[in-house]
Amino acid sequence: MNQNQSSLKVKKTKTTVYHLVRSFVVNPVFHLYFRGTVAGREKIPSKGKLIIVSNHASVFDPPLLSAAITRPVSYMAKEELFQINGLTQIITALGAYPVNREGVDRKAIRQAISRIEEGWATGIFIEGTRTADGKIYDPKLGAALIAAKAQAPLLPVCLCGTEKISIPGKKMPQFVKIHVKIGDLIEPPISGKKEQLELVTNQCAQSINNLYETSS
């Protein structure tokens, strides 16, 4: 077996594991436990380069986002999530990889671009951390930077209700209804200049917040 054949086999194994975990673990939790619904699935490109930008309010967001998206999504997720037993195994199987939120994590950026080139969509929580109510207040430029480098369009997605899943003092996730809303594609920045990155980042944040405001 040559190097190309070996690489293809590894990629196929990763996507097979992804689909198995999504089908038999994540989807049942999304649909049965959280009574999850999705609006706008027809806006998801079936193939080609794609970056998914989302709000973030719960440690459950990566798998719940996977349940809503119809193609494999590889996640740039904060390092702390990989220290939670049980969740670590699930998000790793779902294609997640750690990012250091202190400064620019060039390794994570290279990994994101590599996954995009392999045909995965890349999911990025645009705030870089969780917010208490799920709204976007301080979007980071990382998603736009990767979009500029890979020339990949961005798809805004709003996770509605995940901020209610975890309650201090209670171990079990709350039985709440989750609604995922998918917005319109946003073209990547025409360059990596800061003003271009800020323009596209603000477009993404505004789209997500608009989806949030119309979720009720």
C-alpha positions as a Markdown table, in Angstrom:
| # | Residue | x | y | z |
|---|---|---|---|---|
| 1 | Met | 0.0 | 0.0 | 0.0 |
| 2 | Asn | 1.5 | 3.3 | -1.1 |
| 3 | Gln | 1.3 | 6.6 | 0.9 |
| 4 | Asn | -1.7 | 7.9 | -1.0 |
| 5 | Gln | -3.7 | 4.7 | -0.5 |
| 6 | Ser | -2.8 | 4.7 | 3.2 |
| 7 | Ser | -3.9 | 8.4 | 3.6 |
| 8 | Leu | -7.2 | 7.7 | 1.8 |
| 9 | Lys | -7.8 | 4.7 | 4.1 |
| 10 | Val | -7.2 | 6.8 | 7.2 |
| 11 | Lys | -9.6 | 9.5 | 5.9 |
| 12 | Lys | -12.3 | 6.9 | 5.1 |
| 13 | Thr | -11.9 | 5.4 | 8.6 |
| 14 | Lys | -12.3 | 8.9 | 10.2 |
| 15 | Thr | -15.5 | 9.7 | 8.3 |
| 16 | Thr | -16.9 | 6.2 | 9.0 |
| 17 | Val | -16.4 | 6.6 | 12.7 |
| 18 | Tyr | -17.9 | 10.1 | 12.5 |
| 19 | His | -21.0 | 8.9 | 10.8 |
| 20 | Leu | -21.4 | 6.0 | 13.3 |
| 21 | Val | -21.1 | 8.2 | 16.3 |
| 22 | Arg | -23.4 | 10.8 | 14.8 |
| 23 | Ser | -26.0 | 8.2 | 13.8 |
| 24 | Phe | -26.1 | 6.1 | 16.9 |
| 25 | Val | -25.1 | 8.4 | 19.7 |
| 26 | Val | -25.5 | 12.1 | 18.8 |
| 27 | Asn | -28.7 | 12.0 | 16.7 |
| 28 | Pro | -30.8 | 10.1 | 19.2 |
| 29 | Val | -29.7 | 12.5 | 22.0 |
| 30 | Phe | -30.5 | 15.5 | 19.8 |
| 31 | His | -33.9 | 14.3 | 18.6 |
| 32 | Leu | -35.2 | 12.4 | 21.6 |
| 33 | Tyr | -33.7 | 14.0 | 24.7 |
| 34 | Phe | -33.5 | 17.6 | 23.4 |
| 35 | Arg | -36.4 | 17.3 | 20.9 |
| 36 | Gly | -34.1 | 19.1 | 18.5 |
| 37 | Thr | -35.3 | 20.8 | 15.3 |
| 38 | Val | -33.4 | 22.3 | 12.5 |
| 39 | Ala | -34.4 | 25.2 | 10.1 |
| 40 | Gly | -32.5 | 26.0 | 6.9 |
| 41 | Arg | -30.8 | 22.6 | 6.2 |
| 42 | Glu | -31.3 | 23.3 | 2.5 |
| 43 | Lys | -28.7 | 26.1 | 2.8 |
| 44 | Ile | -25.9 | 23.7 | 3.6 |
| 45 | Pro | -23.7 | 23.0 | 0.5 |
| 46 | Ser | -23.4 | 19.2 | 0.0 |
| 47 | Lys | -19.8 | 19.5 | -1.0 |
| 48 | Gly | -16.9 | 21.9 | -1.4 |
| 49 | Lys | -15.0 | 24.1 | 1.0 |
| 50 | Leu | -17.1 | 25.2 | 4.0 |
| 51 | Ile | -16.6 | 26.9 | 7.4 |
| 52 | Ile | -19.4 | 26.8 | 9.9 |
| 53 | Val | -19.5 | 29.6 | 12.4 |
| 54 | Ser | -21.7 | 29.3 | 15.4 |
| 55 | Asn | -22.5 | 30.8 | 18.8 |
| 56 | His | -21.5 | 28.9 | 21.9 |
| 57 | Ala | -23.3 | 28.5 | 25.2 |
| 58 | Ser | -22.8 | 24.9 | 26.3 |
| 59 | Val | -20.2 | 22.1 | 26.3 |
| 60 | Phe | -22.8 | 20.1 | 24.4 |
| 61 | Asp | -22.7 | 22.5 | 21.5 |
| 62 | Pro | -20.1 | 20.5 | 19.3 |
| 63 | Pro | -22.1 | 17.3 | 19.1 |
| 64 | Leu | -25.5 | 19.1 | 18.8 |
| 65 | Leu | -24.1 | 21.1 | 15.9 |
| 66 | Ser | -23.0 | 17.9 | 14.3 |
| 67 | Ala | -26.5 | 16.5 | 14.6 |
| 68 | Ala | -27.9 | 19.5 | 12.7 |
| 69 | Ile | -25.3 | 19.6 | 9.8 |
| 70 | Thr | -25.8 | 17.0 | 7.0 |
| 71 | Arg | -22.1 | 16.6 | 6.2 |
| 72 | Pro | -19.0 | 15.8 | 8.3 |
| 73 | Val | -17.8 | 18.7 | 10.5 |
| 74 | Ser | -14.4 | 18.9 | 12.0 |
| 75 | Tyr | -14.3 | 21.2 | 15.1 |
| 76 | Met | -11.8 | 23.7 | 16.4 |
| 77 | Ala | -12.6 | 23.4 | 20.1 |
| 78 | Lys | -11.0 | 24.8 | 23.2 |
| 79 | Glu | -8.4 | 22.7 | 25.0 |
| 80 | Glu | -10.5 | 22.4 | 28.2 |
| 81 | Leu | -13.2 | 20.3 | 26.5 |
| 82 | Phe | -10.6 | 17.6 | 25.9 |
| 83 | Gln | -10.3 | 17.2 | 29.7 |
| 84 | Ile | -13.9 | 16.2 | 30.3 |
| 85 | Asn | -14.2 | 12.4 | 30.4 |
| 86 | Gly | -16.8 | 11.1 | 28.1 |
| 87 | Leu | -17.2 | 14.3 | 26.1 |
| 88 | Thr | -13.6 | 14.0 | 25.0 |
| 89 | Gln | -14.2 | 10.7 | 23.3 |
| 90 | Ile | -17.4 | 11.9 | 21.6 |
| 91 | Ile | -16.0 | 15.2 | 20.2 |
| 92 | Thr | -12.7 | 13.5 | 19.1 |
| 93 | Ala | -14.8 | 10.9 | 17.2 |
| 94 | Leu | -16.7 | 13.8 | 15.7 |
| 95 | Gly | -13.5 | 15.3 | 14.3 |
| 96 | Ala | -12.7 | 17.9 | 16.9 |
| 97 | Tyr | -9.2 | 19.1 | 17.6 |
| 98 | Pro | -7.9 | 21.4 | 20.4 |
| 99 | Val | -7.1 | 25.1 | 20.1 |
| 100 | Asn | -5.2 | 27.3 | 22.5 |
| 101 | Arg | -7.3 | 30.4 | 23.0 |
| 102 | Glu | -4.3 | 32.4 | 24.2 |
| 103 | Gly | -3.0 | 34.2 | 21.2 |
| 104 | Val | -2.9 | 32.8 | 17.6 |
| 105 | Asp | -2.8 | 29.0 | 17.5 |
| 106 | Arg | -1.1 | 28.5 | 14.2 |
| 107 | Lys | -1.1 | 24.7 | 14.5 |
| 108 | Ala | -4.9 | 24.7 | 14.9 |
| 109 | Ile | -5.2 | 27.0 | 11.9 |
| 110 | Arg | -3.1 | 24.7 | 9.8 |
| 111 | Gln | -5.2 | 21.7 | 11.0 |
| 112 | Ala | -8.4 | 23.5 | 10.1 |
| 113 | Ile | -7.2 | 24.3 | 6.6 |
| 114 | Ser | -6.0 | 20.7 | 6.2 |
| 115 | Arg | -9.4 | 19.4 | 7.1 |
| 116 | Ile | -11.1 | 21.7 | 4.7 |
| 117 | Glu | -8.8 | 20.5 | 1.9 |
| 118 | Glu | -9.8 | 16.9 | 2.8 |
| 119 | Gly | -13.4 | 17.7 | 2.2 |
| 120 | Trp | -14.6 | 18.2 | 5.8 |
| 121 | Ala | -16.5 | 21.3 | 6.8 |
| 122 | Thr | -14.8 | 23.1 | 9.7 |
| 123 | Gly | -16.8 | 24.3 | 12.6 |
| 124 | Ile | -15.7 | 27.3 | 14.7 |
| 125 | Phe | -17.4 | 29.0 | 17.6 |
| 126 | Ile | -16.8 | 32.6 | 16.6 |
| 127 | Glu | -16.8 | 34.0 | 20.1 |
| 128 | Gly | -14.0 | 31.7 | 21.0 |
| 129 | Thr | -15.7 | 30.8 | 24.3 |
| 130 | Arg | -19.1 | 30.4 | 25.8 |
| 131 | Thr | -21.5 | 33.2 | 26.5 |
| 132 | Ala | -24.2 | 33.0 | 29.2 |
| 133 | Asp | -27.1 | 33.7 | 26.9 |
| 134 | Gly | -25.8 | 32.3 | 23.6 |
| 135 | Lys | -25.5 | 35.7 | 21.9 |
| 136 | Ile | -22.3 | 37.0 | 20.1 |
| 137 | Tyr | -20.7 | 39.9 | 21.8 |
| 138 | Asp | -17.0 | 39.8 | 21.0 |
| 139 | Pro | -16.4 | 37.7 | 17.8 |
| 140 | Lys | -12.8 | 36.7 | 17.0 |
| 141 | Leu | -11.2 | 37.0 | 13.6 |
| 142 | Gly | -10.0 | 33.4 | 13.5 |
| 143 | Ala | -12.8 | 32.0 | 11.3 |
| 144 | Ala | -12.4 | 34.8 | 8.8 |
| 145 | Leu | -8.7 | 34.4 | 8.7 |
| 146 | Ile | -9.0 | 30.7 | 7.9 |
| 147 | Ala | -11.7 | 31.5 | 5.3 |
| 148 | Ala | -9.4 | 34.0 | 3.7 |
| 149 | Lys | -6.5 | 31.5 | 3.6 |
| 150 | Ala | -8.6 | 28.6 | 2.3 |
| 151 | Gln | -11.0 | 30.7 | 0.3 |
| 152 | Ala | -13.9 | 28.9 | 1.9 |
| 153 | Pro | -17.4 | 30.4 | 2.4 |
| 154 | Leu | -18.8 | 30.7 | 5.9 |
| 155 | Leu | -22.2 | 29.4 | 7.0 |
| 156 | Pro | -23.7 | 31.1 | 10.1 |
| 157 | Val | -25.5 | 28.8 | 12.4 |
| 158 | Cys | -27.4 | 29.7 | 15.6 |
| 159 | Leu | -27.8 | 27.2 | 18.4 |
| 160 | Cys | -30.9 | 28.2 | 20.4 |
| 161 | Gly | -31.6 | 26.9 | 23.9 |
| 162 | Thr | -28.3 | 25.3 | 24.7 |
| 163 | Glu | -27.6 | 27.9 | 27.3 |
| 164 | Lys | -30.3 | 26.2 | 29.4 |
| 165 | Ile | -28.8 | 22.7 | 29.3 |
| 166 | Ser | -26.5 | 23.0 | 32.3 |
| 167 | Ile | -27.6 | 24.4 | 35.6 |
| 168 | Pro | -25.1 | 24.9 | 38.5 |
| 169 | Gly | -25.5 | 22.2 | 41.1 |
| 170 | Lys | -27.2 | 19.7 | 38.8 |
| 171 | Lys | -25.2 | 17.0 | 37.2 |
| 172 | Met | -27.7 | 15.9 | 34.5 |
| 173 | Pro | -28.3 | 18.0 | 31.4 |
| 174 | Gln | -31.7 | 19.6 | 31.5 |
| 175 | Phe | -34.5 | 18.3 | 29.4 |
| 176 | Val | -34.8 | 21.4 | 27.2 |
| 177 | Lys | -35.9 | 21.9 | 23.6 |
| 178 | Ile | -33.0 | 22.8 | 21.2 |
| 179 | His | -33.6 | 24.7 | 17.9 |
| 180 | Val | -30.8 | 25.1 | 15.3 |
| 181 | Lys | -31.2 | 27.9 | 12.7 |
| 182 | Ile | -29.0 | 28.0 | 9.6 |
| 183 | Gly | -28.3 | 31.3 | 7.8 |
| 184 | Asp | -27.2 | 32.3 | 4.4 |
| 185 | Leu | -23.7 | 31.7 | 3.1 |
| 186 | Ile | -21.2 | 34.5 | 3.5 |
| 187 | Glu | -18.3 | 34.8 | 1.0 |
| 188 | Pro | -14.8 | 34.6 | 2.4 |
| 189 | Pro | -12.6 | 37.8 | 2.8 |
| 190 | Ile | -10.9 | 38.8 | -0.4 |
| 191 | Ser | -7.6 | 39.1 | 1.5 |
| 192 | Gly | -6.1 | 38.5 | 4.9 |
| 193 | Lys | -6.0 | 42.2 | 5.8 |
| 194 | Lys | -7.5 | 43.1 | 9.2 |
| 195 | Glu | -10.2 | 45.4 | 7.8 |
| 196 | Gln | -11.4 | 42.6 | 5.5 |
| 197 | Leu | -11.3 | 40.1 | 8.3 |
| 198 | Glu | -13.3 | 42.4 | 10.6 |
| 199 | Leu | -15.9 | 43.1 | 7.9 |
| 200 | Val | -16.6 | 39.4 | 7.3 |
| 201 | Thr | -16.4 | 38.6 | 11.0 |
| 202 | Asn | -19.0 | 41.2 | 11.8 |
| 203 | Gln | -21.3 | 39.9 | 9.0 |
| 204 | Cys | -21.1 | 36.5 | 10.6 |
| 205 | Ala | -21.8 | 37.7 | 14.1 |
| 206 | Gln | -24.7 | 39.9 | 12.9 |
| 207 | Ser | -26.2 | 37.0 | 11.0 |
| 208 | Ile | -26.0 | 34.7 | 14.0 |
| 209 | Asn | -27.5 | 37.3 | 16.4 |
| 210 | Asn | -30.3 | 37.9 | 13.9 |
| 211 | Leu | -31.1 | 34.2 | 13.8 |
| 212 | Tyr | -31.1 | 34.2 | 17.6 |
| 213 | Glu | -33.5 | 37.1 | 17.8 |
| 214 | Thr | -36.0 | 35.4 | 15.5 |
| 215 | Ser | -35.7 | 32.0 | 17.3 |
| 216 | Ser | -38.7 | 32.5 | 19.6 |
